[in-house]
Amino acid sequence: MLAPNEIPDTERSNVERRDSDIAVEPPRQRKIIHIDMDAFYASVEQRDNPELRGKPVAVGGSRERGVVAAASYEARKFGVRSAMPSVTAKRKCPELIFVKPRFDVYKEVSRQIRAIFAKHTPIIEPLSLDEAYLDVTENLRGIASATQIAEDIRVAIRSETGLTASAGVSYNKFLAKLASDYRKPDGLFVITPKMGPAFVETLQVGKFHGVGPATTAKMNRLGIETGLDLRMQTLAFLQHHFGKSGLYYYWIARGVDNRPVRPDRVRKSVGAENTFVEDLFTFAAARAALQPIIGKVWRCCESAGIRGRTVTLKVKYADFRQITRSRTGPASIATQAELEQLAFALLGPVFPATKGIRLLGVTLSSLSEEQSELDVQLSLSI
């Protein structure tokens, strides 16, 4: 089985014959950094309001309704997490303080952080306002050590914004993101090429980026608990059970990820979806399941200044048959309530459903000029 981008022996021999007088060097090992701000929204609020420091804080929602957009580490100790209903969060932490989000402030701080990145490399791939990949294989300051660059960036962020960031350093994006999570908050961790495969072996598959709760549950049912268990499966087995994602799982279990860091991507759409542990059969159940997905899309739009005119509903049935339904309005959608109304209007004709629904997704496209210069990428599952 060839690794991605590997040249087959037959083609390699042809290359060597054509360039017999030229020594062909192997591809240079990449140096990738993943920077992730620590509890970003909540940390900004605690920075700007000394009365909130050291206290459990939830950004977004309210005591009665809504969902948590971000939680401070003091709140996380009680089990409060982003996307959690506010009522649940308050039940877990009675002393929880709800704070209204200030996305204009978060975007300005994000621009400051992005400027720090740009002093080291132009190859920056923002994932959201608070995290990004950087390719520093070749960097503007000529620093040989990616670890040193990551530490310099963390020091600069603390100095210029008063906030902390965690960093992961590795030879590909998948491992760099794992590394940034390893010593949060305010940590730095490096996964070297020698460490990569063994590091992946020991992790629970639920820790892998791109493996959501539903996929984790499915893998566990198949006897796949760890990276080593995943690596023991054949490509055919993984593709049979996980479709196109099987190839991705096959390679990351071996510590292989050749995706490039893509700077300044132009986003054409914003979307989120969720695969359910149990299939949905009624409109009421589907509508309830769709609401947090819509909320996630809208929070993304709010944080990045994005608006769009086209709403697309994605439905995947238990037999993996998939349909999409879209509607485009004359003007950009202005509120979450309007987005919900359009999405629910697309959902209604799907019922009565002859088969259970295993996945629902919502995408907003035909984006307006309000789009922020900072790209936003949503997770595949909630």
C-alpha positions in Angstrom: 0.0 0.0 0.0 1.5 3.3 -1.0 1.6 6.2 1.4 0.0 9.4 0.1 2.2 11.1 -2.5 4.6 8.2 -2.7 5.9 7.4 -6.2 5.4 3.8 -7.3 8.5 1.8 -8.1 7.7 1.6 -11.8 7.3 5.4 -12.0 10.3 6.0 -9.8 12.6 4.0 -12.1 11.4 6.1 -15.1 12.2 9.3 -13.1 15.6 8.0 -12.3 16.3 7.1 -15.9 15.2 10.5 -17.2 17.3 12.3 -14.5 20.1 9.8 -14.3 22.6 12.5 -13.7 20.7 14.3 -11.0 20.6 13.1 -7.4 17.0 13.0 -6.3 16.5 13.9 -2.6 13.6 12.6 -0.5 10.9 15.1 0.4 12.0 17.4 3.2 10.4 16.7 6.6 7.7 19.4 7.3 7.6 21.4 10.5 4.0 22.2 11.5 2.8 24.1 14.5 -0.8 24.1 15.8 -1.6 27.1 18.1 -4.8 26.9 20.2 -5.8 29.7 22.6 -6.8 28.6 26.0 -10.6 29.0 26.7 -10.3 32.0 24.3 -13.7 33.8 24.7 -13.8 33.2 28.5 -10.2 34.2 29.0 -10.8 37.5 27.1 -13.7 38.2 29.4 -11.7 37.4 32.5 -8.8 39.5 31.3 -11.1 42.6 30.7 -13.1 42.1 33.9 -11.0 41.4 37.0 -14.1 40.4 39.0 -14.4 37.3 36.8 -10.9 36.1 37.3 -10.7 32.8 39.1 -14.4 32.2 38.8 -16.5 29.8 36.6 -17.5 31.8 33.6 -19.7 30.8 30.6 -19.8 33.0 27.5 -23.2 32.9 25.7 -26.6 31.6 26.7 -28.3 32.6 29.9 -29.6 30.9 33.0 -32.9 29.9 31.3 -32.1 29.2 27.6 -29.4 29.1 25.0 -26.2 27.2 24.9 -22.7 27.8 26.2 -20.3 29.2 23.5 -17.2 28.9 25.7 -16.3 28.0 29.3 -13.5 29.1 31.5 -11.2 26.4 33.0 -12.8 27.0 36.4 -16.2 26.1 34.9 -14.8 23.1 33.0 -13.8 21.5 36.4 -17.5 21.1 37.0 -18.1 19.5 33.6 -19.3 22.7 31.8 -18.5 22.5 28.1 -19.1 24.5 24.9 -22.4 23.7 23.1 -23.9 22.5 26.4 -27.4 23.8 27.1 -27.3 26.6 29.6 -29.8 24.9 32.0 -27.5 21.8 32.1 -24.4 24.0 32.7 -26.1 25.8 35.6 -27.1 22.5 37.1 -23.6 21.3 37.0 -22.2 24.5 38.3 -24.7 26.6 40.4 -22.1 29.4 40.8 -21.7 29.7 37.0 -21.5 33.3 35.7 -23.0 33.9 32.3 -21.4 36.6 30.1 -22.8 38.0 26.9 -20.3 37.4 24.0 -18.4 40.3 22.5 -17.4 39.0 19.1 -16.0 42.3 17.9 -13.5 42.2 20.8 -12.6 38.5 20.1 -12.0 39.3 16.4 -9.7 42.2 17.2 -7.7 40.0 19.6 -7.6 37.3 16.9 -6.1 39.8 14.5 -3.4 40.6 17.0 -2.6 37.0 17.3 -2.6 36.5 13.5 -0.1 39.4 13.2 2.2 37.5 15.6 2.0 34.4 13.4 2.8 36.5 10.3 6.1 37.6 11.7 7.3 34.0 11.4 5.5 32.6 8.3 3.0 33.5 5.6 1.7 29.9 5.5 -1.0 30.2 8.1 -4.3 28.2 8.0 -6.8 29.6 10.5 -9.4 27.1 11.8 -11.3 29.6 13.9 -10.7 32.8 15.8 -8.7 31.0 18.4 -6.6 28.4 16.5 -4.5 27.9 13.5 -1.9 25.8 11.7 1.5 27.2 10.7 4.0 25.7 8.4 7.4 26.9 9.5 9.5 24.5 7.5 10.8 27.6 5.9 10.3 30.7 8.1 10.9 34.4 7.9 13.3 34.6 10.8 15.5 31.6 9.7 15.0 29.8 13.0 15.8 26.1 12.6 13.8 24.9 15.5 10.0 24.7 15.2 9.9 24.2 19.0 11.7 27.5 19.5 9.3 29.3 17.1 6.3 27.9 18.9 7.7 29.1 22.3 8.5 32.6 20.8 4.9 32.8 19.6 3.4 31.8 22.9 5.6 34.4 24.7 4.6 37.1 22.3 0.9 36.3 22.6 1.1 36.5 26.4 3.1 39.8 26.2 0.8 41.5 23.7 -2.6 40.2 24.6 -2.3 39.0 28.2 -3.7 35.6 27.2 -2.2 32.1 27.1 -1.9 29.7 24.2 -1.1 26.1 23.9 1.1 24.8 21.1 1.7 21.5 19.4 4.7 20.9 17.1 5.1 17.9 14.8 5.7 16.8 11.2 2.1 16.9 10.1 -1.2 18.6 11.0 -2.9 15.6 12.6 -0.1 15.1 15.2 0.4 18.9 15.7 -3.2 19.2 16.8 -3.0 16.2 19.1 0.2 17.7 20.6 -1.4 21.1 21.3 -4.1 19.3 23.4 -1.6 17.2 25.3 -0.5 19.9 27.9 -3.3 22.3 27.9 -3.6 25.0 29.2 -0.5 27.1 28.6 1.5 24.2 27.4 3.9 23.1 24.6 4.4 19.6 23.4 6.4 18.1 20.5 5.8 14.9 18.7 8.9 13.9 16.7 8.9 11.6 13.7 10.3 8.8 15.9 7.5 9.3 18.5 4.6 9.7 16.0 3.4 6.1 15.4 3.9 5.0 19.0 2.1 8.1 20.3 -0.9 7.4 18.2 -1.0 3.8 19.3 -1.7 4.6 23.0 -4.5 7.2 22.4 -8.2 6.5 22.7 -9.8 6.9 19.2 -12.2 9.5 20.7 -9.2 11.8 21.1 -8.5 11.8 17.3 -9.4 15.0 15.4 -12.2 14.0 13.0 -13.5 11.2 15.1 -16.7 12.4 16.8 -18.8 10.8 19.5 -21.0 8.8 17.1 -17.9 7.5 15.2 -16.2 6.7 18.5 -19.2 4.7 19.6 -19.2 2.8 16.3 -15.5 2.0 16.5 -15.9 0.8 20.1 -18.6 -1.5 19.0 -16.2 -2.9 16.4 -13.6 -3.5 19.0 -11.5 -0.4 18.1 -10.6 1.4 21.3 -7.1 2.7 20.7 -4.9 3.9 17.9 -3.3 0.5 17.9 -6.6 -1.2 17.5 -7.3 1.1 14.5 -4.0 0.4 12.9 -4.7 -3.4 13.1 -7.6 -3.0 10.7 -7.3 -3.4 7.0 -8.1 -0.5 4.6 -10.9 -2.6 3.1 -12.5 -3.1 6.6 -12.3 0.6 7.4 -13.7 1.7 4.0 -16.5 -0.9 4.4 -17.6 0.5 7.8 -16.7 4.2 7.4 -16.9 4.9 3.7 -14.5 7.6 2.4 -13.3 8.4 5.9 -11.9 4.9 6.1 -8.8 6.0 4.1 -8.2 8.9 6.5 -8.5 6.7 9.6 -6.1 4.1 8.0 -3.3 6.6 7.6 -3.7 8.6 10.8 -3.5 5.4 12.8 0.0 5.2 11.3 0.9 8.8 12.1 0.6 9.8 8.4 -1.1 13.0 7.3 0.1 14.7 4.1 -2.5 17.5 4.1 -0.7 20.8 3.4 -1.2 23.9 5.5 -3.5 26.0 3.3 -3.1 29.7 3.8 -5.8 32.3 3.1 -8.5 29.8 2.0 -11.6 31.4 0.5 -14.6 30.0 2.3 -17.6 29.3 0.1 -19.8 27.9 2.8 -20.2 27.3 6.5 -21.7 24.1 7.7 -22.1 21.6 10.6 -23.5 18.2 10.9 -24.1 15.5 13.4 -24.3 11.7 13.2 -26.6 10.3 15.8 -26.1 7.3 18.0 -29.7 6.3 17.5 -31.6 6.8 14.2 -34.4 9.5 14.1 -37.9 8.6 12.9 -40.1 11.6 13.7 -40.2 15.2 12.6 -40.2 16.3 16.3 -37.1 14.3 17.0 -35.3 15.6 13.9 -36.3 19.2 14.6 -34.9 19.0 18.1 -31.7 17.4 16.8 -31.3 20.0 14.2 -31.5 23.0 16.5 -28.0 22.7 18.1 -26.6 22.2 14.6 -28.2 25.4 13.4 -26.9 27.1 16.6 -23.4 26.0 15.8 -23.6 27.3 12.3 -25.0 30.6 13.5 -22.3 31.1 16.2 -19.7 30.6 13.5 -21.4 33.2 11.3 -21.6 35.7 14.2 -17.9 35.2 15.3 -16.6 35.6 11.7 -19.0 38.2 10.4 -20.4 35.8 7.8 -23.8 36.1 6.2 -25.3 34.0 3.4 -28.4 33.6 1.3 -28.6 29.8 0.6 -29.5 27.2 3.2 -28.9 23.6 2.4 -30.2 20.7 4.5 -28.4 17.4 4.4 -30.1 14.1 5.4 -28.4 10.7 5.5 -30.6 7.6 6.1 -29.8 4.4 8.0 -28.9 2.7 4.7 -26.4 5.6 3.9 -28.6 7.0 1.2 -28.2 10.8 1.2 -30.3 13.7 0.0 -29.9 17.5 0.1 -32.5 20.2 -0.1 -31.7 23.9 -0.6 -33.4 27.3 -0.6 -32.0 30.6 -1.6 -33.5 33.9 -0.5 -33.2 37.4 -2.1 -31.1 38.7 0.8 -28.6 37.5 3.3 -30.1 35.7 6.4 -30.0 38.2 9.2 -30.9 36.2 12.3 -30.6 32.7 13.8 -34.4 32.6 13.9 -34.6 33.2 10.2 -32.0 30.4 9.6 -34.0 28.0 11.8 -37.3 28.9 9.9 -35.7 28.1 6.5 -34.0 24.9 7.7 -37.2 23.6 9.3 -39.1 24.4 6.2 -36.7 22.2 4.3 -36.9 19.4 6.9 -40.7 19.2 6.9 -41.2 17.5 3.5 -38.7 14.8 4.5 -41.4 13.3 6.7 -43.0 10.8 7.0 -39.6 9.1 6.7 -39.6 5.5 5.5 -36.2 4.8 7.0 -34.4 6.1 10.1 -32.2 9.2 9.8 -28.6 8.7 11.0 -27.2 12.2 10.1 -28.5 15.8 9.7 -26.5 18.8 8.5 -27.0 22.4 7.7 -24.9 24.6 5.4 -25.1 28.3 4.7 -23.6 29.4 1.4 -23.7 32.3 -1.1 -21.7 34.2 1.5 -21.9 38.0 1.5 -19.0 40.5 1.5 -19.3 40.7 5.3 -17.1 37.7 5.6 -14.2 38.2 7.9 -10.6 37.9 6.7 -10.2 35.2 9.3 -11.4 31.8 8.1 -13.6 29.6 10.2 -13.8 25.8 10.0 -16.4 23.8 11.8 -16.1 20.4 13.2 -17.8 17.5 11.4 -19.8 16.6 14.5 -21.1 18.3 17.6 
